[in-house]
Amino acid sequence: MNLTTLAALLRMRSELHSHDRWTRERLLAHQARALAKLRAFALARSPFFGEFHRGLADRPLDELPVLTKATLMERFDDLVTDREVRLRDVEAHLRRTGPSDLFRGRYRVAATAGTTGRRGVFLADPTEWATVLASYARANDWAGVPAGLMR
């Protein structure tokens, strides 16, 4: 892990840890704002979501159709919000590089094992990757397992 990623991870972990002290009302308001921002981003940049959630943009999450891994992978090229990303290129990247090599110099790529019949492929930019790693560290915190620079 490079120093930039480590610094971002520690910053994000601290930010997420501060949320543990929020009131329920503050947490719900934060979630509503974040969800609205995420939905607007996805609808503006992903042809798939414009189609999949047509007429449902303001509906609660529990009223939206479930996006399965099979559908995600079948429609990957229309689903991703970076319109230059194509599944065939991500798959080629996975075949020829190591786990620390960035796709297009920007994205970390993670893939499932495919035990359900088809593997899932997921990309994360540096901020998203730091959030993923910080969320893992938070789970350790909740379980009472120390996680830090030495662990």
N, C-alpha and C positions, 0 to 999 in steps of 0.2 A: 504494500500500500504506500503510495507516495505521500509527501507531506501535505500537499494541497487537499487530497482526499481525507487524510487524517484530520486536518484542521476543520474541514467542512463537517466531518462526522462528529467531532467533539462539539462544535457549535450547534449542530442540529440536535444532538443528544441533550444538550443543556436546554435548548428551546423546548423540546418535547417534554423534558422533565418538569419544566415550569408549568406546563399545562395540567399536571397532576394536582395542582393547588387551585385550579379554577373552580368557580361555582358551576353547578349544572347549567344555569342560564347562560353563562359566558361560553361554556363549551358548546351548547346547542347553537348559539349565535355564530360562533366560529365555524362550526360544521356547516351551517346553512350558507355562510359566505363562501367557504371553500368549495362546497358543492356547486353553487351557482357559477363560480369562476371556472371550475372544471368542466361543467356542462357547456358553457359558452365557448370555451376553448375547443372542446371535442366537436361540437356542432359546426363551428366555423372551419375546422381543418380536416375533418374526417367525413368523406362522403357516406361511409357506412352508418355513422351515428345519425346523420341527417335522415337517413332512410329507416333505420332500426327504431328510432325514437320519434318518428314523425307524429306530430300531434300530442306527444307525451312530454314535451320539454319542461313543463311545470308540475308534472305529477311526482308524488313521493317515490322514493327509490323502490319501496316494496310493491309498487304498482307497475314497475317497468318489466319488460320481458327479460328473462335470464339469458345472459350471453355465455354460451358454453365454450369450452376450449375448442371443440370441433368447429364451431362457427367462427370463432376467432381466427383459427388457422386457415380455414377455407377462404375467409374474406380479408386476410391479413393486409394485403396491399391497399384495400379501400378503407381499412380500419385505422391504420397508423396515421398520426397527425403530422408527421414529417413526410410530405408528399414525395420526397426523393428516395425514401426507404422502400425497398422491395424485398420480399421474403427470399427470393432466389439469391440475392446478394448477401443477405444475413446468413443463410445456410452455407454459402460458399465461405464466408468469413469464419464460421464455426468449424468448418472442415480444415482450414489452412492455418489457423492461428491458435494461440494459447489463451487461457482464461483471463489474462490481464491485458490483452490487446484490445484496444478500442475499435469499434466498428465506425468507419468514416471519421476516425480521429475524435469521436465525440461520445459514442454510446457504449456502455457496458452491455454485454449480451448474456442472458441466462437462458438455459433451456431445461425443460423437464426431461425425464428419462424416457417418456413415451410409453409407460406401462399400460396406459388405457388404449393403446393402439396408434396414437399419434402424439408426437411430442409438441409441447408448447414452446414458443420462442418469445422472449420478452426483452425489451430494450429499456435502458435507463440512462438519462443524461447525468452529468455530475451531481446536480442537486438532488435528483430523484434517487441516485445510488446512495448518497449520503443519508437520505431519509430512510431507505431500506435498511442500511447497516445500523443506523441509530435506533430503528424500531426493534431490531434484534437485541441490541444492548438494553433497551428498556425492558424487554421480556426477562432478561437476566436480573435487572434491578428488582422487578416485581417478585421474582422467585428467590431473592436474597443471594444470588450468585454474583460476586464481584466481577465487574468487567471494566477494564481500563487499559492504560498503556502497557502494563506489565502482564496482563491476562487477556 
